[in-house]
Amino acid sequence: MILQYWQKELPFKYPFTISNGRTKTHQPSLVVALSIGNFVGFGEAPAIAYYQITVEQMVADLASKKQMVEKFALTDPERYWHYLHHLFPENPFLVCALDMAAWDLFGKMKGKKLYQLWNTLWENTPVTDYTIGIDSIEKMLSKMKEKPWPVYKVKLGTDQDIAIIKALRSATDAIIRVDANAGWSLEEAREKIPQLAELGVEMIEQPLAKDNWEGMKQLYHESKLPLFADESCVFEQDILRCVNHFHGINIKLTKCSGLTPARRMINKGRELGLKIMMGSMNESSIGAAAVANFLPQLDYVDMDGPLLLNQDMASGIHFNYGAVSLEGNAGLGISVQF
């Protein structure tokens, strides 16, 4: 097996802002390729400052153990993930990129898309939302009107949260979801959630700080809207704690360390009666295609990374008013070109 990797800086169409004033104009990402003969699999991991893992750190870790990454005999991607997990125990982002590439490579060698390898059918697939980042109300309205869509996810965590949703609701009948990115206090959430429910909001993602479990327990029993964990649910071991604190979980491939643990997280979440959402971290079409292969297993999905970026690295994933399709015949179902 041969490993290659590249550092990328992908520009956003618009500056992307979430709660606490965190704004980005570019998404730094690591792209990896694993090849055996004529088969090549690709994986991606965006760097997110909140999780304190940089592309430079991923590259340094990868360079230090490149030969060990390459020497594994790829007969089962799940076994490879366990190998990588022990090889890079402090870098789940890097493990995700390699795990994604391994699954893409394995699928191409088997001549099947990943969802077919997982014995799922392409049916009952949820549509993806389109994210509106924090901005002035006028600019948020402009972004929404520029992109007619059946479901919007709106980033909140400002003093104008209710005014923002009132303005957006006056301009659309589409489904609106809210992501506070841990930006509210318990008191703010108690005040805002009933108003958001009256405005027809469908769900709230991560209303409180990731470690405010006592506040979430109270909010869970009071809320008029379903509450989904994001920052509070990173790894498999976090799922059990979400019970009776959240109604659902948002799984991110990058932060949970790949497709292999994400499959286990879905099964565990279902067993515990939680709704399952999968989200993105501003990945290009490489990471988005990995999410797409999970669609038959999901209740909700946020995989609009390629729609928010002004530069992509792959083709073959199509968004038709929220509905997603993959044109490739195997692996992730896309073609990588950069």
C-alpha angles and dihedrals in degrees: 000000000000124000126207129171142184138193115228136187108200116194121226120230087232131012105274116224131180133173120314090035096280106162131178131185095183135030114224111212143173119224120195132188127199117192137187114182108313094342118098127184124195133207136179138202122184117209114239117193092209089067093043096231116128131194088242090058092049091050092048092050092046094048091050093056103025095126092051091051090052100045097066115108103231105221096130126020091208092059089047091054091055089050091050092044090060093040093055105022094161098045113064091162092062092044088054093053092050093043090051092050091048093053091046091050093045092049092051091050089051094043094235137110114245096251087056091050087053091053096243128134126229095248138108089026114169120232118246122246124231116232124230109199123213114281139126112315090247093054093045089053090048092052091050094048090047090057112043104201138162095232130029128192110206122201112224138173102122139109088257100053097124093042089052094053092043090054094047093044091053088059102043144033091202122121112274124204123185128218114191093178090217089304102132134078118225090258092052091049092050090052098043105039097066090050092048090050090055088052091057099254110166103208145346122233120209100337097176138039113292094249098042093106096151091053091048091051090056093043092048091061094044105039121112089201133057112263121214127199119228113148088026092058113053107135137026093264091060095065098078091053090055091065110107089009101066135021093218145002132237109217117205115196094209098053097039089052102251152314094305097062091037089063090054091046091055092052093046093047091051091050089054094048097250124144113242125229127168120205140189134232097212094286122168121240090289093066092033091056089053089055090046092061088062094054096104088058098048138089095198135009138196107190103140097125095118089051092054096047125082092210130043135190103208145036134211102071113104131196115201108182090315097321113116130212135174120214099193122097101221146023113004090352097240142094119239119217127165 
